[in-house]
Amino acid sequence: MHIPGLALGCALALTTGIGAAWAQAPQPPARGVEFYRTACAQCHGDDGKGGGQVARLLNTRPSDLTTLARRNNGAFPFVRVGQIIDGREDIALHGGREMPFWGQMFGFEAGDRFGNRMREVYVQGRVYELVLYLNSIQQ
């Protein structure tokens, strides 16, 4: 994933009403909440603190996702969180990762319904929905 791709996804989300709904209400997009509960909570926990049911089986304890802003001098790191979730351009110097590459999974989810360009927009939109949810659980 690259920054222009994330920006494009964000812009499309804003024009489709997701961003407008987010600005008017404290609730993140329902699909972001739903995806977190079905795919992320197993490792990161229902509360996002890293104590999910699978966490004890992993080599590295999952991050406490409720403190991302605090660990970034009070600013939620939207772009970096999106890059981590997407995972397709993970930084090799950081070593391997146990977390799935959700960008790749979202691409499979999109299937052949879209051309390559629109499939990428779909992937970025799904990542953005999840990033908005994570921003909403910051302490």
Secondary structure as GFF3:
##gff-version 3
##sequence-region A 1 139
A	DSSP	alpha_helix	3	15	.	.	.	ID=ss1
A	DSSP	alpha_helix	18	24	.	.	.	ID=ss2
A	DSSP	alpha_helix	30	35	.	.	.	ID=ss3
A	DSSP	pi_helix	36	40	.	.	.	ID=ss4
A	DSSP	alpha_helix	41	44	.	.	.	ID=ss5
A	DSSP	three_ten_helix	55	57	.	.	.	ID=ss6
A	DSSP	three_ten_helix	65	67	.	.	.	ID=ss7
A	DSSP	three_ten_helix	70	72	.	.	.	ID=ss8
A	DSSP	alpha_helix	78	86	.	.	.	ID=ss9
A	DSSP	three_ten_helix	92	94	.	.	.	ID=ss10
A	DSSP	alpha_helix	102	110	.	.	.	ID=ss11
A	DSSP	alpha_helix	116	136	.	.	.	ID=ss12
###
